[in-house]
Amino acid sequence: MIKNQKGSNHALPTDGNNLSALARRRTVLHAAAALLSLLGLADAIYLTIEHVTGQSVRCTIIAGCSEVLSSSYATIGGFPLAMIGALAYFCVFSLATLAAFGYRSASLLMRLLVALMFAVTLWLLYLQAFVIGHFCQFCLFSAAITVLLTAIVVLLWRMGRRSNQF
């Protein structure tokens, strides 16, 4: 329920144009998150395939992919970190798509997942910069996508706070 200026509860705000504009913006942001997550998914699947097949990933922009992707930090419990990233990006895609169609719980879950992805991204950037001493262009691409997803989630959160809906 939304309270109007007089304090009465209404199921919908009195200004339907503002509601539909807000709903359109939310849908566009969720669609953008879905598209970005597909880019991240493609990147993560590529790295997973290269890892599983034992291929060496070639860096074309910066040197350091081999050092990063062959480090002990590239796997967790025997699973390639990129595979876990692919799963995360697939989940974000699914949740963003559901949220674009009005499923509010999907939007909340997407917020939580992207926040976790952002925290992991910060940790991985720290590892590349200060522990491994090299950067991987594919990892940096994934980090950029996660930062953009985080920005979208923050925008959605702020829009929700402003309208008392999310």
Secondary structure, DSSP 8 states (H G I E B T S, - for coil): -EE-TTS-EESS-S-HHHHHHHHHHHHHHHHHHHHHHHHHHHHHHHHHHHHHHT-----SSSS-HHHHHTSGGGEETTEEHHHHHHHHHHHHHHHHHHHHTT-HHHHHHHHHHHHHHHHHHHHHHHIIIIII----HHHHHHHHHHHHHHHHHHHHHHHHHHHT--
